[in-house]
Amino acid sequence: MTAPGIELQLDLEADEPFADQIDGELLFRVVERALLAEGIAGAVAITLVITDDEEIRALNDAHRGIDEPTDVLSFPLEDSPLGPPSGAASSPAFVTPPEVARHLGDVVISYPRAEAQAREYGHSIRRELAYLTVHGCLHLLGYDHESEAEREAMREREEAALAEIPREAS
């Protein structure tokens, strides 16, 4: 599937216990919507992995030094399209051959954390997975939520991408 201006390749990898619970079409649509809203164009790829708490705990420990599970991790593969972090020098951009999609990075989600959060927030697992997917994708683009202003900006973009998904539990 493609949208005007973007050719998204979403590589979805879900662990066996969760694979049949994932609405890949919905996740594709919300990622596409979020990327288009940020002006991302051309052929781009994102890998989305849905796994268990143990796997995400190991990744969180290895990459962030936090030995506990979390809901979503993002691993950008290029400098943020929003520019380098404040005060950081930009590294030279890798030029992707025209026939190859720009791989923006990987997003890893814990299905058990998503289930628990869906119950906590009173909405469907479908919506929670879509939210975490968009949240992770926005991190790939350089968004963060360290300050209240950043949190509000990120939340606004998340909600715009999720507009089609009802909030009620299902």
Contacts in CASP RR format, 6 or more apart in sequence:
PFRMAT RR
TARGET T0000
AUTHOR 0000-0000-0000
METHOD contacts of the structure
MODEL  1
MTAPGIELQLDLEADEPFADQIDGELLFRVVERALLAEGIAGAVAITLVI
TDDEEIRALNDAHRGIDEPTDVLSFPLEDSPLGPPSGAASSPAFVTPPEV
ARHLGDVVISYPRAEAQAREYGHSIRRELAYLTVHGCLHLLGYDHESEAE
REAMREREEAALAEIPREAS
1 8 0 8 1.000
1 28 0 8 1.000
1 32 0 8 1.000
2 8 0 8 1.000
3 32 0 8 1.000
3 36 0 8 1.000
5 36 0 8 1.000
5 41 0 8 1.000
5 42 0 8 1.000
6 32 0 8 1.000
6 35 0 8 1.000
6 36 0 8 1.000
6 40 0 8 1.000
6 41 0 8 1.000
6 42 0 8 1.000
6 44 0 8 1.000
7 42 0 8 1.000
7 43 0 8 1.000
7 44 0 8 1.000
7 101 0 8 1.000
8 28 0 8 1.000
8 31 0 8 1.000
8 32 0 8 1.000
8 35 0 8 1.000
8 44 0 8 1.000
8 45 0 8 1.000
8 46 0 8 1.000
9 43 0 8 1.000
9 44 0 8 1.000
9 45 0 8 1.000
9 46 0 8 1.000
9 101 0 8 1.000
10 24 0 8 1.000
10 27 0 8 1.000
10 28 0 8 1.000
10 31 0 8 1.000
10 45 0 8 1.000
10 46 0 8 1.000
10 48 0 8 1.000
11 45 0 8 1.000
11 46 0 8 1.000
11 47 0 8 1.000
11 48 0 8 1.000
12 22 0 8 1.000
12 24 0 8 1.000
12 27 0 8 1.000
12 48 0 8 1.000
12 50 0 8 1.000
13 47 0 8 1.000
13 48 0 8 1.000
13 49 0 8 1.000
13 50 0 8 1.000
14 21 0 8 1.000
14 22 0 8 1.000
14 49 0 8 1.000
14 50 0 8 1.000
14 51 0 8 1.000
14 111 0 8 1.000
15 50 0 8 1.000
15 51 0 8 1.000
15 52 0 8 1.000
15 55 0 8 1.000
15 111 0 8 1.000
17 52 0 8 1.000
17 111 0 8 1.000
18 50 0 8 1.000
18 51 0 8 1.000
18 52 0 8 1.000
18 111 0 8 1.000
21 111 0 8 1.000
21 125 0 8 1.000
22 50 0 8 1.000
22 129 0 8 1.000
23 126 0 8 1.000
23 129 0 8 1.000
23 130 0 8 1.000
26 126 0 8 1.000
26 130 0 8 1.000
26 165 0 8 1.000
27 48 0 8 1.000
27 129 0 8 1.000
27 130 0 8 1.000
27 133 0 8 1.000
29 164 0 8 1.000
30 130 0 8 1.000
30 133 0 8 1.000
30 134 0 8 1.000
30 161 0 8 1.000
30 162 0 8 1.000
30 165 0 8 1.000
31 46 0 8 1.000
31 48 0 8 1.000
31 133 0 8 1.000
31 134 0 8 1.000
31 137 0 8 1.000
31 161 0 8 1.000
33 160 0 8 1.000
33 161 0 8 1.000
34 134 0 8 1.000
34 137 0 8 1.000
34 138 0 8 1.000
34 157 0 8 1.000
34 158 0 8 1.000
34 160 0 8 1.000
34 161 0 8 1.000
35 44 0 8 1.000
35 137 0 8 1.000
35 141 0 8 1.000
37 157 0 8 1.000
37 160 0 8 1.000
37 161 0 8 1.000
38 81 0 8 1.000
38 138 0 8 1.000
38 141 0 8 1.000
38 157 0 8 1.000
40 81 0 8 1.000
40 104 0 8 1.000
40 141 0 8 1.000
42 102 0 8 1.000
43 100 0 8 1.000
43 101 0 8 1.000
43 102 0 8 1.000
44 101 0 8 1.000
44 102 0 8 1.000
44 103 0 8 1.000
44 104 0 8 1.000
45 101 0 8 1.000
45 102 0 8 1.000
45 103 0 8 1.000
45 104 0 8 1.000
45 105 0 8 1.000
46 103 0 8 1.000
46 104 0 8 1.000
46 105 0 8 1.000
46 106 0 8 1.000
46 107 0 8 1.000
46 137 0 8 1.000
46 140 0 8 1.000
47 103 0 8 1.000
47 105 0 8 1.000
47 106 0 8 1.000
47 107 0 8 1.000
48 106 0 8 1.000
48 107 0 8 1.000
48 109 0 8 1.000
48 133 0 8 1.000
49 106 0 8 1.000
49 107 0 8 1.000
49 108 0 8 1.000
49 109 0 8 1.000
50 108 0 8 1.000
50 109 0 8 1.000
50 111 0 8 1.000
50 129 0 8 1.000
51 108 0 8 1.000
51 109 0 8 1.000
51 110 0 8 1.000
51 111 0 8 1.000
52 110 0 8 1.000
52 111 0 8 1.000
52 112 0 8 1.000
53 69 0 8 1.000
53 110 0 8 1.000
53 112 0 8 1.000
53 113 0 8 1.000
54 69 0 8 1.000
55 108 0 8 1.000
55 110 0 8 1.000
56 69 0 8 1.000
56 70 0 8 1.000
56 73 0 8 1.000
56 108 0 8 1.000
56 109 0 8 1.000
56 110 0 8 1.000
56 113 0 8 1.000
57 67 0 8 1.000
57 68 0 8 1.000
57 69 0 8 1.000
57 70 0 8 1.000
59 73 0 8 1.000
59 108 0 8 1.000
60 66 0 8 1.000
60 67 0 8 1.000
60 68 0 8 1.000
60 69 0 8 1.000
60 70 0 8 1.000
60 73 0 8 1.000
61 67 0 8 1.000
61 68 0 8 1.000
63 73 0 8 1.000
63 75 0 8 1.000
64 73 0 8 1.000
69 110 0 8 1.000
69 112 0 8 1.000
69 113 0 8 1.000
70 110 0 8 1.000
70 113 0 8 1.000
71 109 0 8 1.000
71 110 0 8 1.000
71 113 0 8 1.000
71 114 0 8 1.000
71 117 0 8 1.000
71 132 0 8 1.000
72 107 0 8 1.000
72 108 0 8 1.000
72 109 0 8 1.000
72 110 0 8 1.000
72 113 0 8 1.000
72 132 0 8 1.000
72 133 0 8 1.000
72 135 0 8 1.000
72 136 0 8 1.000
72 139 0 8 1.000
73 107 0 8 1.000
73 108 0 8 1.000
73 136 0 8 1.000
74 105 0 8 1.000
74 106 0 8 1.000
74 107 0 8 1.000
74 108 0 8 1.000
74 136 0 8 1.000
74 137 0 8 1.000
74 139 0 8 1.000
74 140 0 8 1.000
75 105 0 8 1.000
75 106 0 8 1.000
75 107 0 8 1.000
75 108 0 8 1.000
75 140 0 8 1.000
76 104 0 8 1.000
76 105 0 8 1.000
76 139 0 8 1.000
76 140 0 8 1.000
76 141 0 8 1.000
76 142 0 8 1.000
77 103 0 8 1.000
77 104 0 8 1.000
77 105 0 8 1.000
77 106 0 8 1.000
78 93 0 8 1.000
78 94 0 8 1.000
78 102 0 8 1.000
78 103 0 8 1.000
78 104 0 8 1.000
78 105 0 8 1.000
79 90 0 8 1.000
79 91 0 8 1.000
79 93 0 8 1.000
80 141 0 8 1.000
80 142 0 8 1.000
81 141 0 8 1.000
81 142 0 8 1.000
82 141 0 8 1.000
82 142 0 8 1.000
82 143 0 8 1.000
83 90 0 8 1.000
83 142 0 8 1.000
84 90 0 8 1.000
96 102 0 8 1.000
104 137 0 8 1.000
104 140 0 8 1.000
104 141 0 8 1.000
105 140 0 8 1.000
107 133 0 8 1.000
107 136 0 8 1.000
107 137 0 8 1.000
107 139 0 8 1.000
107 140 0 8 1.000
109 129 0 8 1.000
109 132 0 8 1.000
109 133 0 8 1.000
111 129 0 8 1.000
114 125 0 8 1.000
114 128 0 8 1.000
114 129 0 8 1.000
114 132 0 8 1.000
115 125 0 8 1.000
115 128 0 8 1.000
117 128 0 8 1.000
118 124 0 8 1.000
118 125 0 8 1.000
118 127 0 8 1.000
118 128 0 8 1.000
118 169 0 8 1.000
121 128 0 8 1.000
122 167 0 8 1.000
122 168 0 8 1.000
122 169 0 8 1.000
123 166 0 8 1.000
123 167 0 8 1.000
123 168 0 8 1.000
123 169 0 8 1.000
123 170 0 8 1.000
124 165 0 8 1.000
124 166 0 8 1.000
124 168 0 8 1.000
124 169 0 8 1.000
124 170 0 8 1.000
126 165 0 8 1.000
126 170 0 8 1.000
127 162 0 8 1.000
127 165 0 8 1.000
127 166 0 8 1.000
127 167 0 8 1.000
130 161 0 8 1.000
130 162 0 8 1.000
130 165 0 8 1.000
131 158 0 8 1.000
131 162 0 8 1.000
134 157 0 8 1.000
134 158 0 8 1.000
134 161 0 8 1.000
134 162 0 8 1.000
135 154 0 8 1.000
135 158 0 8 1.000
138 154 0 8 1.000
138 157 0 8 1.000
138 158 0 8 1.000
143 150 0 8 1.000
143 153 0 8 1.000
143 154 0 8 1.000
143 157 0 8 1.000
144 150 0 8 1.000
144 154 0 8 1.000
145 151 0 8 1.000
145 154 0 8 1.000
145 155 0 8 1.000
END
